[in-house]
Amino acid sequence: MSEGITLKRRYGILLGCLLCLFASSEANARSTFHDLSVKEAAESETGKAKLLDAPFYMSGQKHAKVARDFGVFTANKRTNAFNKSDEEACAIAFLSAIISLQNRATKLGANAVVDIKSITKHNDLVSATQYRCAAGDVIANVVLTGRVVKFQK
């Protein structure tokens, strides 16, 4: 009987070691930052098919005069990066974040999103032409903040 307990303990120790191994490998997972083209993502087949009619403008891009400001909102989007290039996964996450901001504008009665900035993992990028993405082995993440507005007619 005491051999059974010893065997159970051995299996328990082995299981504990395996759990620690998996937990530590997850903590060391890859997270690579990429600064990628807004234009390329927006003009991709996916972008053309999925983006809404509400125009969006990255920080520094010129836009029409604002009649009403609805405030600043954040969109945090992730996508499965498995079996995709970092660029492809990042573009999907970026487009999802833009669509989220466009949906917010539509729900509030606004017609555009301006002054969009990347704030992914608190690693900010303010650019008129690029967004920042954190790509890992299984997840790509894009966080954008933008001002929802209604343009003057």
C-alpha positions in Angstrom: 0.0 0.0 0.0 2.8 2.4 0.8 4.3 1.8 -2.7 0.9 3.0 -4.1 1.2 6.3 -2.2 4.8 6.7 -3.3 3.8 6.1 -6.9 1.0 8.6 -6.6 3.4 11.1 -5.2 5.8 10.6 -8.0 3.0 11.2 -10.6 1.9 14.3 -8.6 5.4 15.7 -8.7 5.8 14.9 -12.4 2.5 16.6 -13.1 3.5 19.6 -11.1 6.7 19.9 -12.9 5.0 19.7 -16.3 2.5 22.4 -15.3 5.4 24.6 -14.2 7.1 24.0 -17.5 4.0 25.0 -19.5 3.3 28.0 -17.4 6.9 29.3 -17.7 6.9 28.8 -21.5 3.7 30.8 -21.8 5.2 33.7 -19.7 8.2 33.8 -22.2 5.9 33.8 -25.3 7.0 36.0 -28.2 5.6 39.5 -28.5 7.1 41.3 -31.5 6.1 44.9 -32.3 5.5 45.8 -35.9 4.7 49.3 -37.3 2.7 48.6 -40.4 1.0 50.5 -43.2 -2.6 51.8 -42.6 -3.1 52.2 -46.4 -2.0 48.6 -47.1 -4.5 47.2 -44.5 -7.3 49.4 -45.6 -6.8 48.7 -49.3 -6.5 45.0 -48.9 -9.3 42.7 -50.0 -10.4 42.3 -46.4 -10.3 46.0 -45.8 -12.3 46.8 -48.9 -14.9 44.2 -48.0 -15.3 44.9 -44.3 -14.6 48.5 -43.5 -17.7 50.6 -43.0 -18.7 53.9 -44.7 -17.6 56.1 -41.7 -14.3 57.6 -42.7 -11.3 57.3 -40.4 -8.2 59.5 -40.1 -5.0 58.7 -38.3 -3.4 61.3 -36.1 -1.9 64.0 -38.3 -4.1 63.4 -41.3 -6.2 66.3 -42.6 -10.0 66.0 -42.3 -13.1 68.1 -42.6 -14.1 70.6 -39.9 -15.6 69.0 -36.8 -19.2 70.1 -35.9 -19.5 67.9 -32.8 -17.1 65.9 -30.7 -18.4 62.7 -29.1 -15.2 61.9 -27.2 -12.3 59.6 -27.3 -12.9 55.8 -27.4 -10.6 52.8 -27.4 -10.7 49.6 -29.4 -8.6 46.6 -28.3 -8.7 43.8 -30.9 -6.9 40.5 -31.1 -6.9 37.8 -33.7 -5.7 34.3 -34.0 -2.2 34.5 -35.5 -1.8 30.7 -35.9 -0.7 29.8 -39.4 -0.6 33.5 -40.5 2.2 35.8 -41.1 2.6 38.6 -38.5 1.6 41.1 -41.1 -1.6 39.3 -42.1 -2.6 38.7 -38.5 -1.8 42.3 -37.6 -3.9 43.7 -40.5 -6.9 41.6 -39.4 -6.6 43.0 -35.8 -6.1 46.5 -37.1 -9.2 46.3 -39.4 -11.2 44.9 -36.5 -10.2 47.8 -34.3 -11.1 50.4 -37.0 -14.5 48.7 -37.5 -15.1 48.8 -33.8 -14.5 52.6 -33.8 -16.6 53.0 -36.9 -19.5 51.1 -35.2 -19.2 53.3 -32.2 -19.4 56.4 -34.4 -22.5 55.1 -36.1 -24.2 54.2 -32.8 -23.6 57.7 -31.5 -24.9 59.5 -34.6 -21.4 60.6 -35.6 -19.9 60.1 -39.1 -16.2 59.8 -38.6 -13.3 58.8 -36.4 -10.3 61.2 -36.3 -6.9 61.5 -34.5 -6.5 57.7 -34.3 -3.4 56.5 -32.4 -1.9 53.1 -31.6 -1.5 52.4 -27.9 -0.8 48.7 -28.1 0.6 47.3 -24.9 1.2 50.9 -23.7 3.8 51.3 -26.5 2.3 54.3 -28.3 2.7 55.2 -32.0 1.3 58.5 -33.3 1.5 58.4 -37.1 -0.5 59.5 -40.0 0.5 56.4 -42.0 1.2 53.5 -39.7 -0.3 51.5 -36.8 1.5 49.4 -34.2 0.8 45.7 -33.6 2.1 43.2 -31.1 2.4 39.8 -32.7 3.0 36.6 -30.8 3.0 32.9 -31.7 -0.8 32.6 -31.4 -2.2 36.1 -31.0 -1.8 39.5 -32.7 -3.1 42.5 -30.8 -3.9 46.1 -31.9 -5.2 48.8 -29.6 -6.3 52.1 -31.1 -7.8 55.2 -29.6 -9.7 57.7 -31.7 -12.0 60.7 -31.4 -15.5 60.1 -32.6 -16.9 63.2 -34.4 -19.5 64.6 -36.7 -18.2 66.7 -39.6 -19.8 70.0 -40.6 -21.8 69.8 -43.8 
